[in-house]
Amino acid sequence: MNVQESTPLIVKKKPTPLPKFQLFILLWIQLAEPMSSQVIYPFINKLVGELPITGGDEEKIGYYAGLIESLFFVTEALTVLQWSRWSDHVGRRPILMTGLLGLSLSMVSFGMSKSYLGLVVSRCLAGLLNGNVGVIKSMMGELTDSTNIARGMALMPVVWSTGATIGPILGGILSNPYERFPGSFGQFEFWRTYSYALPCFVVGGYCFVSFFLAFFFLEETVKLARTDGLEAETADIEDPDTNLSKNTEEAPLPIREVLTPRVITTITNYSLLALLDIALRALQPLFYTTHIQYGGLGFSPPVVGLCLGAFGLLSGLYQAFIFTSVYDRFGIKRIFVTSMMTFVPMFVLFPLMNVSARSGGVNAITWVELVLQGILYVIMDMGFSCAFIYIRSAAPSKRTLGATNGLAQTSISVVRAIGPVASTSLFAFSIERNIINGWFVYIVLIIISAAVLLASSSLPKELWVTEV
């Protein structure tokens, strides 16, 4: 037997060690995004209800709160692709730092707003100045390779879940500190006037600290062209053809060249997952705070914050310690399809929880249903790790990774703009008109969830190979 016959045809590569310090900095920065988006959820319905725009009508809160939740993604959709494309040419660091400053400024502005218009402007500002999500995914793709991408990408949902844990807890515990912590804040009239400023200030401060962390420690992952006069002139004289080729490579590709069939397939599935996810996330705090007779559970903001935080914590732990093993055993497509299957039972549980609560208030059965929804939520969250890996694999080449992630994030921003306002408005409409006992919103979302599940069959079982 010769050597060639006894040698395995395929040798599994040894996983490349992850660049731990750079990943730590990148994930620290990423944490600012979910914290800033989720911190308002425990108190946004109460805040909007206190404004003159609702006229004291609780049934209208869903319309106006949903609009606030959507505005960030509406404005982000207008700019995120351009931010991502710029990052391919000016570098990732400047874009990330601009986004962090934008988030910090918008959070402080939101906490100081005393009118509905002020809240609207603050959320729009956050979206316009923030293109970090797509850029962070591009950097993660550049810091990993085919041997460790599953471990690297699995960390991103962990961080999102961590932020989705910390944000609602901060929003629930730190809101209205004048009354909740009279010993520390009761002597300052400021906290009585601005009841929801403290959680916004804390998150804004985190974003500001993250800016300096990025400035001093984050390394650039994009190889930028040197523009030094002497070096450029020397390059032109020595090899003008090479220099011309380099300039051609550095020019931005037209979007139509990035929109390949595999990119379209991946972004479509990612967008559908994000649409149902954001609809669920927007409904949860509204459902939890709405009085039982109006179709909810009647929870206070601190309880809402703890519930949402617990969901995020469970998801983060699962992603951190179990996802990679599940990924290696079952494969990316099977996990993604399973993730999409969880939406139908999660939406079914909303009316079931209200039914159990109507017979004597929130009871053991209600809490069991709530915990079951949380478990399904954890399984659903695995779909995002798979989507991130699919997108990196779908990019036509490494130099289009930023544009591909930008297109994906633009699509996500569009559906996340539609999702909250559509689901919360449909919730309010269903209750206001008492359509099918107020359950019309859930029936619509269940039908959409079943239809969306079919789209996931278009994804491949094996990842595509990205060109160099």
QUIBEL-V41355 format. One line per field, one symbol per residue. ss: DSSP state (@ for helix, = for strand, . for the rest). burial: I if it has 24 or more other C-alpha atoms within 12 Angstrom, else O. A space follows every 50 residues. Layout:
BEGIN
ss->???
burial->???
END
This chain:
BEGIN
ss->..@@@@.............@@@@@@@@@@@@@@@@@@@..@@@@@@@@@@ .@@@...@@@@@@@@@@@@@@@@@@@@@@@@@@@@@@@@@.@@@@@@@@@ @@@@@@@@@@@@...@@@@@@@@@@@@@...@@@@@@@@@@@@.....@@ @@@@@@@@@@@@@@@@@@@@@@@@..@@@@.@@@@...@@@@@...@@@@ @@@@@@@@@@@@@@@@@...........@@@@@@@@@@.@@@@@@@@@@@ ....@@@@..@@@@@@@@@@@@@@@@@@@@@@@@@@@@@..@@@...... @@@@@@@@@@@@@@@@@@@@@.@@@@@@@@.@@@@@@@@@@@@@@@@@@@ @@@@@@@@.....@@@@@@@@@@@@@@@@@@@@@@@@@@@@@@@..=@@@ @@@@@@@@@@@@@@@@@@@@@@@@@@@@@@@@@.@@@@.@@@@@@@@@@@ @@@@@@@@........=.
burial->OOOOOOOOOOOOOOOOOIOOOIIIIIIIIIIIIIIIIIIIIIIIIIIIII IOOOOOOIIIIIIIIIIIIIIIIIIIIIIIIIIIIIIIIIIIIIIIIIII IIIIIIIIIIIIIIOIOOIIIIIIIIIIIIIIIIIIIIIIIIIIIIOIII IIIIIIIIIIIIIIIIIIIIIIIIIIIIOOOOOOOOOOOOIOOIIIIIII IIIIIIIIIIIOIIIOOIIIIIOOOOOOOOOOOOOOOOOOOOOOOOOOOO OIOOOOOIIOOIIIIIIIIIIIIIIIIIIIIIIIIIIIIIOIIIIIIIII IIIIIIIIIIIIIIIIIIIIOOIIOIIOOOIIIIIIIIIIIIIIIIIIII IIIIIIIOOOOIOOOIOOIIOIIIIIIIIIIIIIIIIIIIIIIIIIIIII IIIIIIIIIIIIIIIIIIIIIIIIIIIIIIIIOOOOOIIIIIIIIIOIII OIIOIIOOIIOOIIOIOO
END
